[in-house]
Amino acid sequence: MFFDSWHGVLRVLVVGTLAYLALVAWLRLTGKRSVAKWNAFDLVVTVALGSTLASILLTKEVALLEGVVGMGLLIMLQYAISWTSVRAVWVRRAVKNVPTLLLWEGTPCHEAMRRQRVTEGELRAAVRSAGHASMEEVDAIVLETDGNFSVVSSGLGGSCSALADVEGVEIDAKRN
C-alpha cells in the first residue's frame, strides 16, 4: 500500500518529532558516556533504541508515552550497567571486552590476531595511520574494546604502563 491517509502521515510527523526530542532529552540526562565510543553491549542498546523509536513512529498501537517510557527504561538500564561496571569488577567483566595485544616490539601476536580476526595488513595500516614507516618502530598494537587499534611507541624505552590492563601483556616480565 502506497498511501493510507493524511492522518497517518501527520501522526508520523508529530509523534516522530516528539519521540526524537524525548530520545535526545534522555541521552542528555544520562551524560556524555551514553554517546561516547561504544562497545558491543552499547551497540545492542542502540539497536534496541532504534527499534523502539521505529515502533513509536510506525505502529499505531504503541502510544507516544509508552514508547518514551520504553526508551527511558533502556537508557536507564544502560546507565545503571555503566555506573555499576565502574564500581564492580565482575559487572565490568560481564559487559565489556578486554583490550588485546596484537603486536609486541615489532612482532605480531599471531594467536591473538587469529582469535580477534585481524590480519597483518590491518596491523600495517594501523602503524601507517599512526605515522610510522615500519613495524619495528612500534612497541605495541592493541585492539581496544571499541574495535579501534592503538599504536603504542614509547620511543624512549619507557615502561609501557598504559598496557597494564591489556590481555596478553605482562609488563613486569616484558619491560620495567
N, CA and C of each residue as an Amber inpcrd file, in Angstrom:
protein
   528
   0.8460000  -1.1710000   0.0000000   0.0000000   0.0000000   0.0000000
   0.8950000   1.2380000   0.0000000   0.6110000   2.1580000  -0.8640000
   1.4260000   3.3600000  -1.0130000   0.9750000   4.4900000  -0.0990000
  -0.3290000   4.6640000   0.0350000  -0.8600000   5.7720000   0.8290000
  -2.1260000   5.3150000   1.5350000  -2.1910000   5.5620000   2.8280000
  -3.3750000   5.1650000   3.5910000  -4.2400000   6.3870000   3.8940000
  -3.6310000   7.3660000   4.5720000  -4.3900000   8.5930000   4.8740000
  -3.4360000   9.6920000   5.3070000  -3.9140000  10.9040000   5.1920000
  -3.1240000  12.0380000   5.6630000  -2.9960000  11.9990000   7.1830000
  -3.9790000  11.4210000   7.8410000  -3.9250000  11.3050000   9.2980000
  -2.6970000  10.4830000   9.7180000  -2.4380000   9.3870000   9.0150000
  -1.2690000   8.5550000   9.3230000   0.0370000   9.2960000   9.1060000
   0.1110000  10.0800000   8.0350000   1.3190000  10.8720000   7.7530000
   1.5170000  11.9210000   8.8400000   0.4330000  12.6050000   9.2080000
   0.5170000  13.6240000  10.2610000   0.9310000  12.9960000  11.5870000
   0.3900000  11.8060000  11.9070000   0.7660000  11.1120000  13.1390000
   2.2560000  10.8200000  13.1670000   2.8040000  10.3240000  12.0640000
   4.2370000  10.0220000  11.9960000   5.0530000  11.2930000  12.1990000
   4.6400000  12.3980000  11.5750000   5.3800000  13.6540000  11.7240000
   5.3560000  14.1710000  13.1580000   4.1860000  14.1770000  13.7630000
   4.0680000  14.7090000  15.1260000   4.7000000  13.7700000  16.1450000
   4.3000000  12.5110000  16.1260000   4.8110000  11.5430000  17.1000000
   6.3060000  11.3240000  16.8870000   6.7520000  11.2740000  15.6420000
   8.1810000  11.0970000  15.3620000   9.0210000  12.2360000  15.9090000
   8.5490000  13.4510000  15.7210000   9.2750000  14.6160000  16.2430000
   9.3370000  14.5740000  17.7620000   8.2010000  14.2990000  18.3920000
   8.1720000  14.2530000  19.8600000   9.0210000  13.0980000  20.4080000
   8.9710000  11.9370000  19.7540000   9.7740000  10.7900000  20.2020000
  11.2550000  11.0760000  20.0410000  11.6160000  11.7270000  18.9380000
  13.0180000  12.0780000  18.7190000  13.4980000  13.0530000  19.7940000
  12.6960000  14.0640000  20.0830000  13.0700000  15.0310000  21.1270000
  13.1800000  14.3400000  22.4870000  12.2880000  13.3940000  22.7560000
  12.3680000  12.6500000  24.0190000  13.6450000  11.8230000  24.0860000
  14.0310000  11.1920000  22.9670000  15.2630000  10.4010000  22.9330000
  16.4790000  11.2910000  23.1900000  16.5290000  12.4390000  22.5530000
  17.6410000  13.3730000  22.7710000  17.6690000  13.8220000  24.2330000
  16.5070000  14.1100000  24.7920000  16.4510000  14.5190000  26.2000000
  16.9580000  13.4110000  27.1190000  16.5380000  12.1680000  26.8770000
  17.0140000  11.0380000  27.6870000  18.5360000  10.9240000  27.6010000
  19.0650000  11.0120000  26.3980000  20.5150000  10.8770000  26.2290000
  21.2650000  12.0200000  26.9000000  20.7150000  13.2290000  26.8500000
  21.3650000  14.3670000  27.5220000  21.3370000  14.1840000  29.0400000
  20.2500000  13.6230000  29.5610000  20.1390000  13.3990000  31.0040000
  21.1750000  12.4070000  31.5210000  21.5280000  11.4260000  30.7090000
  22.4310000  10.3830000  31.1780000  23.9020000  10.7120000  30.9790000
  24.2180000  11.8190000  30.3530000  25.6000000  12.2810000  30.2840000
  26.3690000  11.8410000  29.0600000  27.6100000  12.2940000  28.9970000
  28.4820000  12.0880000  27.8390000  28.7840000  10.6250000  27.5670000
  28.9040000   9.8200000  28.5980000  29.2550000   8.4170000  28.3970000
  28.1890000   7.6570000  27.6150000  26.9690000   8.1680000  27.5750000
  25.9080000   7.4950000  26.8280000  26.1480000   7.5380000  25.3280000
  26.9050000   8.5160000  24.8710000  27.1440000   8.6400000  23.4310000
  28.6290000   8.6000000  23.0930000  29.4420000   8.1320000  24.0140000
  30.8780000   8.0040000  23.7490000  31.1120000   6.7960000  22.8450000
  32.3550000   6.4900000  22.5720000  32.6560000   5.3030000  21.7670000
  32.0740000   4.0840000  22.4610000  31.3790000   3.2850000  21.6760000
  30.6250000   2.1840000  22.2410000  31.2970000   0.8440000  22.0470000
  30.9830000  -0.0790000  22.9370000  31.3910000  -1.4700000  22.7690000
  30.1770000  -2.2700000  22.2860000  30.3060000  -3.5750000  22.1910000
  29.2230000  -4.4110000  21.6600000  27.9610000  -4.3050000  22.5180000
  28.1110000  -4.2360000  23.8190000  26.9630000  -4.1130000  24.7150000
  26.2010000  -2.8290000  24.4230000  26.9140000  -1.7310000  24.2430000
  26.2800000  -0.4530000  23.9380000  25.5840000  -0.4900000  22.5800000
  26.1800000  -1.2050000  21.6350000  25.5780000  -1.3260000  20.3100000
  24.2140000  -2.0030000  20.3850000  24.0910000  -3.0240000  21.2110000
  22.8120000  -3.7200000  21.3710000  21.7520000  -2.7520000  21.8940000
  22.1120000  -1.9410000  22.8750000  21.1710000  -0.9690000  23.4130000
  20.8000000   0.0520000  22.3410000  21.7630000   0.4610000  21.5420000
  21.4980000   1.4240000  20.4780000  20.5190000   0.8610000  19.4580000
  20.7100000  -0.3940000  19.0760000  19.7880000  -1.0400000  18.1350000
  18.3940000  -1.1340000  18.7610000  18.3240000  -1.4740000  20.0330000
  17.0340000  -1.5630000  20.7170000  16.3550000  -0.1980000  20.7650000
  17.1260000   0.8630000  20.9890000  16.5590000   2.2120000  20.9780000
  16.0200000   2.5630000  19.5960000  16.7690000   2.2110000  18.5770000
  16.3120000   2.4690000  17.2120000  15.0380000   1.7150000  16.9030000
  14.9690000   0.4890000  17.3520000  13.7700000  -0.3190000  17.1460000
  12.5840000   0.2780000  17.8910000  12.8200000   0.7380000  19.1050000
  11.7530000   1.3650000  19.8830000  11.2640000   2.6370000  19.2060000
  12.1950000   3.4540000  18.7340000  11.8240000   4.6810000  18.0350000
  11.0190000   4.3600000  16.7750000  11.4370000   3.3500000  16.0360000
  10.6990000   2.9480000  14.8340000   9.3040000   2.4550000  15.1910000
   9.1770000   1.7250000  16.2820000   7.8540000   1.2490000  16.7100000
   6.9410000   2.4080000  17.0660000   7.4850000   3.4010000  17.7510000
   6.6940000   4.5810000  18.0980000   6.2320000   5.2920000  16.8280000
   7.1430000   5.4000000  15.8780000   6.8290000   6.1140000  14.6400000
   5.7820000   5.4040000  13.7920000   5.9160000   4.1080000  13.6550000
   5.1640000   3.3980000  12.6220000   4.0500000   2.4940000  13.1130000
   3.9760000   2.2650000  14.4110000   2.9590000   1.3660000  14.9390000
   1.9250000   2.1720000  15.7060000   0.7160000   2.1830000  15.2020000
  -0.3500000   2.9680000  15.8390000  -0.7070000   2.4260000  17.2160000
  -0.4430000   1.1500000  17.4420000  -0.7880000   0.5370000  18.7250000
   0.1510000   0.9500000  19.8560000   1.3030000   1.5410000  19.5070000
   2.2440000   1.9960000  20.5330000   2.0350000   3.4880000  20.7480000
   1.5560000   3.8390000  21.9360000   1.3290000   5.2430000  22.2660000
   2.6690000   5.9390000  22.4900000   2.6850000   7.2340000  22.2400000
   3.9110000   8.0170000  22.4140000   4.4800000   7.8520000  23.8180000
   3.6470000   7.9840000  24.8310000   4.1300000   7.8800000  26.2100000
   4.7120000   6.5010000  26.4910000   4.0700000   5.4500000  26.0110000
   4.6080000   4.0980000  26.1960000   5.9800000   3.9710000  25.5580000
   6.1350000   4.5030000  24.3580000   7.4230000   4.4460000  23.6690000
   8.4990000   5.2410000  24.3750000   8.1300000   6.4310000  24.8500000
   9.1020000   7.2660000  25.5680000   9.5240000   6.5810000  26.8610000
   8.5800000   5.9580000  27.5530000   8.9230000   5.2080000  28.7710000
   9.8210000   4.0200000  28.4200000   9.5330000   3.3500000  27.3050000
  10.3840000   2.2410000  26.8560000  11.8080000   2.6910000  26.5610000
  11.9410000   3.8220000  25.8470000  13.2850000   4.3490000  25.5740000
  13.9800000   4.7250000  26.8770000  13.2260000   5.3640000  27.7680000
  13.8000000   5.7430000  29.0570000  14.2730000   4.5380000  29.8460000
  13.4800000   3.4670000  29.8120000  13.8730000   2.2340000  30.5070000
  15.1850000   1.6900000  29.9510000  15.2850000   1.6070000  28.6280000
  16.5280000   1.1040000  28.0210000  17.7230000   1.9820000  28.3920000
  17.5420000   3.2820000  28.3180000  18.6450000   4.2030000  28.6120000
  19.0250000   4.1310000  30.0890000  18.0430000   4.0650000  30.9720000
  18.3460000   3.9990000  32.4040000  19.0020000   2.6630000  32.7760000
  18.5800000   1.5670000  32.1290000  19.2530000   0.2910000  32.3710000
  20.6980000   0.3490000  31.8940000  20.9250000   0.9730000  30.7340000
  22.2820000   1.1490000  30.2190000  23.1120000   1.9980000  31.1900000
  22.5080000   3.0600000  31.6860000  23.1820000   3.9260000  32.6550000
  23.5250000   3.1330000  33.9220000  22.5790000   2.3420000  34.3950000
  22.8100000   1.5440000  35.6150000  23.9430000   0.5400000  35.4060000
  23.9710000  -0.1110000  34.2550000  25.0460000  -1.0730000  33.9700000
  26.3880000  -0.3400000  33.8780000  26.4190000   0.8030000  33.2010000
  27.6700000   1.5730000  33.0940000  28.1460000   2.0310000  34.4620000
  27.2140000   2.5430000  35.2740000  27.5470000   3.0240000  36.6120000
  28.0870000   1.8740000  37.4580000  27.4260000   0.7220000  37.3940000
  27.8410000  -0.4370000  38.1810000  29.1670000  -1.0010000  37.6820000
  29.3890000  -0.9740000  36.3690000  30.6310000  -1.5500000  35.8340000
  31.8590000  -0.7490000  36.2630000  31.6810000   0.5210000  36.5660000
  32.7920000   1.3300000  37.0680000  33.1210000   0.9380000  38.5060000
  32.1300000   0.4370000  39.2290000  32.2960000   0.1490000  40.6470000
  32.4570000  -1.3340000  40.9890000  32.0700000  -2.2300000  40.0760000
  32.1450000  -3.6700000  40.3580000  32.8680000  -4.3730000  39.2150000
  33.9900000  -4.9940000  39.5330000  34.8140000  -5.6510000  38.5140000
  34.0430000  -6.7590000  37.8100000  33.2660000  -7.5470000  38.5380000
  32.5560000  -8.6690000  37.9220000  31.5310000  -8.1840000  36.8880000
  30.9160000  -7.0170000  37.1220000  29.9740000  -6.4640000  36.1470000
  30.7460000  -5.9860000  34.9140000  31.8530000  -5.3150000  35.1480000
  32.6830000  -4.8350000  34.0370000  33.1280000  -5.9960000  33.1540000
  33.5480000  -7.0910000  33.7870000  33.9780000  -8.2680000  33.0130000
  32.8250000  -8.8890000  32.2310000  31.6260000  -8.8070000  32.7830000
  30.4660000  -9.4140000  32.1250000  30.0180000  -8.6150000  30.8980000
  30.1830000  -7.2890000  30.9240000  29.6220000  -6.4680000  29.8430000
  30.6520000  -5.8250000  28.9290000  31.8980000  -5.7990000  29.3080000
  32.9110000  -5.1260000  28.4920000  33.9700000  -6.1110000  28.0310000
  34.4700000  -5.8740000  26.8350000  35.5960000  -6.6480000  26.3370000
  36.8790000  -6.1580000  26.9730000  37.9230000  -6.9150000  26.8070000
  39.2400000  -6.5460000  27.3200000  40.1050000  -6.1680000  26.1200000
  40.9140000  -5.1110000  26.2300000  41.8290000  -4.8070000  25.1280000
  42.7930000  -5.9750000  24.9110000  43.1790000  -6.2130000  23.6570000
  44.0190000  -7.3610000  23.3230000  45.2830000  -6.9250000  22.6150000
  46.4200000  -7.4340000  23.0710000  47.7070000  -7.1620000  22.4440000
  47.8070000  -7.9350000  21.1300000  48.0950000  -7.2100000  20.0330000
  48.2030000  -7.8280000  18.7130000  49.6220000  -7.8060000  18.1630000
  50.4520000  -6.9090000  18.6910000  51.8380000  -6.8120000  18.2480000
  52.6700000  -6.3530000  19.4360000  53.8320000  -6.9780000  19.6250000
  54.7380000  -6.5830000  20.7070000  56.1320000  -6.4440000  20.1450000
  56.7020000  -5.2610000  20.3100000  58.0660000  -4.9480000  19.8740000
  58.3210000  -5.3990000  18.4370000  57.4060000  -5.0390000  17.5480000
  57.5670000  -5.3250000  16.1300000  57.1590000  -6.7150000  15.6920000
  56.7750000  -7.5780000  16.6300000  56.4210000  -8.9560000  16.2910000
  54.9260000  -9.1820000  16.4890000  54.2300000  -9.6040000  15.4330000
  52.7960000  -9.8750000  15.5700000  52.5230000 -11.0290000  16.5280000
  51.4530000 -10.9350000  17.2730000  50.9920000 -11.9980000  18.1660000
  49.9310000 -12.7860000  17.3950000  50.3740000 -13.7840000  16.6430000
  49.5170000 -14.4670000  15.6840000  48.3000000 -15.1330000  16.3140000
  48.4590000 -15.7600000  17.4640000  47.3180000 -16.4230000  18.1020000
  46.2430000 -15.4030000  18.4790000  46.6460000 -14.2870000  19.0700000
  45.6870000 -13.2350000  19.4300000  45.0450000 -12.6520000  18.1740000
  45.8300000 -12.4940000  17.1110000  45.2860000 -11.9810000  15.8520000
  44.2340000 -12.9320000  15.2920000  44.4940000 -14.2350000  15.3600000
  43.5180000 -15.2240000  14.8870000  42.2260000 -15.1480000  15.6990000
  42.3740000 -15.0980000  17.0330000  41.1890000 -15.0300000  17.8990000
  40.3580000 -13.7780000  17.6250000  41.0250000 -12.6730000  17.3320000
  40.3310000 -11.3990000  17.1110000  40.0150000 -11.1400000  15.6400000
  40.4080000 -12.0820000  14.7540000  40.1550000 -11.9790000  13.3170000
  40.7660000 -10.7130000  12.7130000  42.0440000 -10.5170000  12.9910000
  42.7930000  -9.3580000  12.4940000  43.9180000  -9.8580000  11.6080000
  44.1270000  -9.1860000  10.4800000  45.1950000  -9.5680000   9.5550000
  46.4300000  -8.6950000   9.7760000  47.5580000  -9.1740000   9.2680000
  48.7790000  -8.3630000   9.3490000  48.6300000  -7.0820000   8.5410000
  47.8650000  -7.1360000   7.4710000  47.6010000  -5.9300000   6.6890000
  46.9110000  -4.8500000   7.5100000  46.0000000  -5.2670000   8.3780000
  45.3260000  -4.3000000   9.2490000  46.3030000  -3.7040000  10.2640000
  47.2400000  -4.5330000  10.7510000  48.2640000  -4.0100000  11.6670000
  49.1460000  -2.9850000  10.9540000  49.5670000  -3.3210000   9.7290000
  50.3930000  -2.3710000   8.9650000  49.6430000  -1.0670000   8.7140000
  48.3560000  -1.1700000   8.4090000  47.5520000   0.0380000   8.1920000
  47.4850000   0.8880000   9.4670000  47.3460000   0.2420000  10.6220000
  47.3140000   0.9680000  11.8930000  48.6430000   1.6700000  12.1460000
  49.7380000   0.9820000  11.8230000  51.0750000   1.5730000  12.0130000
  51.2320000   2.7900000  11.0980000  50.8290000   2.6460000   9.8440000
  50.9160000   3.7710000   8.9030000  50.0640000   4.9470000   9.3530000
  48.8420000   4.6610000   9.7970000  47.9570000   5.7590000  10.1980000
  48.4670000   6.4710000  11.4480000  49.3160000   5.7870000  12.2170000
  49.9340000   6.4230000  13.3890000  51.2110000   7.1720000  13.0080000
  51.5570000   7.1710000  11.7150000  52.7000000   7.9550000  11.2540000
  54.0310000   7.2400000  11.3090000  54.0160000   5.9180000  11.3910000
  55.2630000   5.1580000  11.4370000  55.5050000   4.4820000  10.0970000
  56.7720000   4.3190000   9.7670000  57.1310000   3.6980000   8.4970000
  57.4040000   2.2040000   8.6280000  57.6880000   1.7360000   9.8360000
  57.9800000   0.3060000   9.9800000  57.3830000  -0.2300000  11.2790000
  57.1110000  -1.5220000  11.2550000  56.5450000  -2.2010000  12.4200000
  57.5240000  -2.1860000  13.5910000  58.8190000  -2.1810000  13.2760000
  59.8320000  -2.2450000  14.3260000  59.8890000  -0.9580000  15.1480000
  59.3310000   0.1460000  14.6320000  59.2900000   1.4060000  15.3760000
  58.2350000   1.3870000  16.4810000  57.3830000   0.3720000  16.4690000
  56.2280000   0.3170000  17.3510000  56.4790000  -0.6570000  18.4930000
  56.1710000  -0.2320000  19.7190000  56.2770000  -1.1280000  20.8690000
  55.1130000  -2.1000000  20.9060000  53.9080000  -1.6080000  20.6060000
  52.7310000  -2.4690000  20.7110000  51.6020000  -1.9380000  19.8370000
  50.7440000  -2.8690000  19.4200000  49.4540000  -2.5150000  18.8300000
  48.4140000  -3.2530000  19.6480000  47.3990000  -2.5080000  20.0680000
  46.3500000  -3.0580000  20.9130000  45.0120000  -2.8980000  20.2060000
  44.2270000  -3.9720000  20.1920000  42.8510000  -3.8830000  19.7340000
  42.0230000  -3.4710000  20.9460000  41.4780000  -2.2620000  20.9100000
  40.7580000  -1.7110000  22.0520000  39.3520000  -2.2920000  22.1410000
  38.6820000  -2.0320000  23.2520000  37.3580000  -2.5910000  23.4900000
  36.3180000  -2.0750000  22.5080000  36.5640000  -0.9330000  21.8890000
  35.6120000  -0.3870000  20.9200000  35.9460000  -0.7790000  19.4850000
  36.9760000  -1.6410000  19.3070000  37.3390000  -2.1210000  17.9770000
  38.4080000  -1.3070000  17.2770000  38.8430000  -0.2100000  17.8770000
  39.9050000   0.6070000  17.2930000  41.2740000   0.0390000  17.6530000
  42.2650000   0.3750000  16.8280000  43.6410000  -0.0160000  17.1000000
  44.3580000   1.1350000  17.7860000  45.1040000   0.8360000  18.8290000
  46.0040000   1.8070000  19.4490000  47.4190000   1.3830000  19.1280000
  48.1950000   2.3150000  18.5990000  49.5900000   2.0550000  18.2850000
  50.4120000   2.7530000  19.3570000  51.2210000   1.9710000  20.0690000
  51.9890000   2.4850000  21.1990000  53.4680000   2.4430000  20.8540000
  54.1050000   3.5880000  20.9880000  55.5590000   3.6260000  20.8230000
  56.1150000   4.6120000  21.8260000  56.8940000   4.1020000  22.7550000
  57.4390000   4.9840000  23.7850000  58.5920000   5.7970000  23.2420000
  59.3470000   5.2270000  22.3260000  60.4620000   5.9490000  21.7290000
  61.6480000   6.1350000  22.6520000  61.4190000   6.0520000  23.9510000
  62.4940000   6.2780000  24.9120000  62.6940000   5.0800000  25.8340000
  62.1810000   3.9520000  25.4380000  62.3220000   2.7630000  26.2880000
  61.5320000   2.8770000  27.5630000  60.3600000   3.5120000  27.4950000
  59.5160000   3.7130000  28.6680000  58.9580000   2.4110000  29.2000000
  58.1880000   2.5090000  30.2570000  57.6890000   1.3210000  30.9430000
  56.4920000   0.6810000  30.2580000  55.8180000   1.3670000  29.3680000
  54.5950000   0.8620000  28.7230000  53.5250000   0.5410000  29.7600000
  53.4490000   1.3130000  30.8200000  52.4790000   1.0550000  31.8870000
  51.0420000   1.2260000  31.4080000  50.8140000   1.9050000  30.3010000
  49.4550000   2.0450000  29.7630000  48.9110000   0.7110000  29.2750000
  49.7680000  -0.2900000  29.1500000  49.3420000  -1.6060000  28.6730000
  48.9630000  -2.5530000  29.8110000  48.9080000  -2.0530000  31.0320000
  48.6970000  -2.9120000  32.1970000  47.4100000  -3.7330000  32.1400000
  46.3440000  -3.2120000  31.5370000  45.0680000  -3.9480000  31.5120000
  44.8160000  -4.6590000  30.1880000  45.8450000  -4.8120000  29.3810000
  45.7010000  -5.4170000  28.0590000  45.9330000  -6.9230000  28.1370000
  45.0020000  -7.6830000  27.5490000  45.1280000  -9.1370000  27.5010000
  46.3630000  -9.5120000  26.6930000  47.2130000 -10.3430000  27.2560000
  48.4160000 -10.7920000  26.5630000  49.6690000 -10.0300000  26.9530000
  49.5440000  -9.0600000  27.8480000  50.7080000  -8.2670000  28.2700000
  50.9930000  -8.5320000  29.7390000  52.2560000  -8.8040000  30.0010000
  52.7190000  -8.8930000  31.3690000  53.8770000  -7.9200000  31.4850000
  53.5880000  -6.7100000  31.9200000  54.5430000  -5.6080000  31.9130000
  55.8110000  -5.9510000  32.6760000  55.6750000  -6.5200000  33.8590000
  56.8600000  -6.7990000  34.6670000  57.8070000  -7.7550000  33.9480000
  57.2490000  -8.7380000  33.2810000  58.0850000  -9.7170000  32.5990000
  58.6780000  -9.1410000  31.3100000  57.9630000  -8.2210000  30.6900000
  58.3990000  -7.6990000  29.3910000  59.3900000  -6.5340000  29.5390000
  59.0310000  -5.5860000  30.3970000  59.8380000  -4.3700000  30.4650000
  59.5510000  -3.6510000  31.7780000  60.5740000  -3.1660000  32.4280000
  60.3650000  -2.3880000  33.6710000  60.6970000  -0.9610000  33.4320000
